[in-house]
Amino acid sequence: MSAFAAAEAEAAAATLATDAVDGIAVARLYGEPLFALPTDLYIPPDALEVFLEAFEGPLDLLLYLIRKQNFNILDIPMASVTRQYLAYIEQIRKTNLELASDYLLMAAMLIEIKSRMLLPPRKTADGKEAEDPRAELVRRLVEYEQMKLAAARLDALPLLGRDFLRAQVAVDDTLALRLPEVSPADLREAWTELLRRASLVQHHRISREQLSVREHMSILLRGLSGRRFAIFEELFDPQRGPEVMVVTFIALLELAREHLIEVTQAEAFAPIYVRLAYQTS
């Protein structure tokens, strides 16, 4: 007999022995067969209790019984509902008498309603039909169901700390103040205003004058030398006419293009200031 056949025979014999042992043993504990249950085994009575449903109160239980059997809440079959309600109270009374007391009041109300329905209806003093004994209970059930559905919708909304976290951003408020830059449109508006003022005070004179942009650039640099800053309008003399003002404005633009002067303002629509670019203060 080969080694493989011998191994198979040994395995088959072990399987038969195991089956025979399991047929006699009642259980296996840590892989070992157990032939008799321990006599000192203690199982607490509460360990075998099973709670199928959890209710938040008498109205919750009553609403559950009605909805589970698809009863019309406006036409409650009091006999069937009361019987099931009392059966549930009997179950919880055995283990939790304090909890059962909360449900006994509702049970008394159901029994009273059923009793009133068995009696012939009495008309009111004005001859109208008496109100259905179930009306007050139906109103309370409808209001409770509305509140329960509203609470479920609120609970489904995203909750801070549970469904999302608030984003937090640290902002450094110690940054250096950056003054707004003067745009060409701001210079154009200031220049237009200067021309308007010049046209109000100018005199009509016919003369010929040689005007040099470089010369006026030097004049502007000399005028700004030694000054912390100068107001834009102070650099122009309307008395000398628009020609001189034009050349002065061109000289100002040339100095700004060559970064010899700085044109700035404290905020939007504020006065425009001019100073030498190489000044430190």
Phi, psi and omega in degrees: 000134182284167180294323181295317179294324179294321179294320179295318180296320179295319179294318179297320180294321179295321179296318178296321179294320179295316179299321180295319179294314180296332178290335179266320184288150178272340180190173174239134180238115184055037178085351181261140181292141179244115187267349179209144179287143178295138183280343182260018180285126182241125177243116180299145180300325181290345184290337183259008179280140180233123177259114183279324183225150175237126184243151183267002179160178181301317179297322179296317178295315181297318178295323178297316181296324181288313183289327181297325182258013176056039175283151174283120184293339178273351179219071186284127172286097191296324183297312182293315182294318180296320180296315179292323180296315180293327177295323178292318180297323180296327179290314184282339179294332182289333185247330185219089183292324180296319178292322181296330181296329178293333182268346184291326179297316177295323178297319178297322179295319179296318179295320179296316179298318179296321179294318180294329179288335179283336180280151177296138182294142177254140178278154180283177182297329181269010175087004180275162178292144180291153181290146178300129180301339181274356188299313182297319179294319178298318180299316179295321179293318180296315179296319180296319180294322178296316179295323180294318178292322179294321178295323178294321178293321178294321180293333180282346179290149178300135184244133178297128181093338178255313183254336180206163179241149179282129179286137180235130182235128178271126182248125179273110182266017179258017181291151180290142180290128180252118182286145179294143179280149178274121181271162175302330179293324178294318177296322181294320179293319178296321179293320178297320178294323177295318178297323180295319178293322181295325181291341180279335185244359185284154176246146182279111178226138178256114180206164180238123184224133177275117182248133182245130178293318180298322180295318180288334173296318178294321180298317180295318180295320178294323180291328180274344182294132179083358179250142178293316176196166178225144176288142185306316183292334182289345182279354183242144180244099181298337182294335183274358174098166182293331182298314180293324179294323179295314181296320178298319180294320177296320178297322178296318179294321179296318178296322178292322179294325179273007177059034175268339177227162176238134178246122184211173176208155184289323181202174180298137179068011177275167177302147180267134181244150179232136177212165178292140184289333184269007175280139182270344181211000000 
